Amino acid sequence: MTWILFFLFGGCAGSAIAGGVYAFLMKIGVYPRMIGQTHTAKEIRFYEWMIALGIIAGGVYTEFPQLTLPIGYWFVIVWGVCAGMFVGCISAALAEVLSAFPVMFRRLKIQSGMSFYMAMLAAGKTVGSLVYFWNGLR
């Protein structure tokens, strides 16, 4: 009986946290902006399902990190690229909401080529993370 209560409590708590994260990402505009930029609003059902399945998969993996899937290294590479894009979108959305980049560009007196600077920031972050993982700096 105790395990059933733990299961119910954990499921409720996990659902509340996942809902909060989803609401936060909606509030800062990550999902609507990505859908708007890709001009794929007609695929909204697909996005809804992928977001829900991602939240569920993340919750299951967090609860049971010892689970393994026999899917090979290619999946790890795809997962890493998708996770990196997701984190990049969140950081860009947060920076946009907080107006970090406009303030930085104004203080550095950058008038043009802002997309180039943004791309270089992303490339630097990518190179830094690759060096971090190749050298085993966990």
C-alpha positions in Angstrom: 0.0 0.0 0.0 2.9 2.4 0.8 4.3 1.9 -2.7 1.0 2.9 -4.3 1.0 6.1 -2.3 4.6 6.8 -3.2 3.7 6.2 -6.8 0.7 8.5 -6.7 2.6 11.2 -4.8 5.6 11.0 -7.1 3.4 11.1 -10.2 1.5 14.1 -8.9 4.6 16.0 -7.9 6.3 15.2 -11.2 3.3 16.3 -13.2 3.2 19.6 -11.3 6.8 20.3 -11.9 6.6 19.3 -15.6 3.6 21.6 -16.0 5.4 24.4 -14.4 8.4 24.0 -16.7 6.1 23.8 -19.7 4.2 27.0 -18.6 7.5 28.8 -18.0 8.7 27.9 -21.6 5.4 29.0 -23.0 5.5 32.3 -21.0 9.0 33.2 -22.3 7.9 32.3 -25.8 10.2 29.4 -26.7 7.5 27.3 -28.4 5.5 29.9 -30.2 8.6 31.6 -31.5 10.1 28.4 -32.8 6.8 27.5 -34.5 6.6 31.0 -36.0 10.2 31.0 -37.2 9.8 27.6 -38.9 6.3 28.5 -40.4 4.9 25.2 -39.3 1.9 26.2 -37.4 -0.2 23.6 -39.2 1.8 21.0 -37.4 0.7 22.2 -33.9 -0.6 18.7 -32.9 2.8 17.2 -33.7 4.4 19.8 -31.5 2.0 19.2 -28.7 2.6 15.5 -28.7 6.4 15.9 -28.9 6.4 18.3 -26.0 4.2 16.0 -23.9 6.3 12.9 -24.8 9.5 14.8 -24.1 8.2 15.7 -20.7 7.2 12.2 -19.9 10.5 10.7 -21.2 12.5 13.2 -19.2 10.5 12.4 -16.1 10.9 8.6 -16.5 14.6 9.0 -17.1 15.0 11.2 -14.0 13.2 8.7 -11.9 14.9 5.6 -13.3 18.4 6.6 -14.6 19.6 3.0 -14.5 17.3 2.2 -17.5 19.1 1.4 -20.7 17.8 1.3 -24.2 19.6 -0.9 -26.9 19.5 1.9 -29.5 23.2 2.6 -30.2 25.4 5.6 -30.4 23.6 7.3 -33.2 20.7 8.0 -30.8 23.0 9.5 -28.3 24.3 11.9 -31.0 20.8 12.8 -32.1 19.7 13.3 -28.5 22.7 15.5 -27.8 22.1 17.7 -30.8 18.4 18.1 -30.0 19.2 18.8 -26.3 21.7 21.4 -27.3 19.3 23.1 -29.6 16.7 23.1 -26.9 19.0 24.6 -24.3 20.2 27.2 -26.9 16.6 28.2 -27.6 15.8 28.5 -23.9 18.9 30.7 -23.3 18.2 32.8 -26.4 14.5 33.3 -25.3 15.6 34.1 -21.7 18.2 36.6 -23.0 15.6 38.1 -25.3 13.0 38.4 -22.5 15.6 40.0 -20.2 16.9 42.2 -23.1 20.5 41.0 -22.4 21.7 41.1 -26.0 20.4 44.5 -26.9 22.0 46.0 -23.8 25.3 44.2 -24.5 25.3 45.3 -28.1 24.5 48.9 -27.1 27.3 49.0 -24.5 29.8 47.5 -26.9 28.6 50.1 -29.6 27.8 47.4 -32.1 25.6 48.9 -34.8 25.4 46.2 -37.5 26.1 42.5 -37.9 24.3 41.4 -34.8 23.3 38.1 -36.3 27.0 37.4 -37.0 27.8 38.1 -33.3 25.0 35.9 -32.2 26.2 33.1 -34.5 29.7 33.5 -33.1 28.4 33.3 -29.5 26.7 30.0 -30.4 29.8 28.7 -32.1 31.9 29.6 -29.1 29.5 27.8 -26.8 29.5 24.7 -29.1 33.3 24.6 -29.3 33.6 25.1 -25.5 31.2 22.2 -24.8 33.0 19.9 -27.3 36.4 20.6 -25.7 34.8 20.1 -22.3 33.4 16.6 -23.3 36.4 15.5 -25.4 38.7 16.2 -22.5 36.5 14.4 -20.0 36.0 17.4 -17.8 32.9 16.1 -16.2 
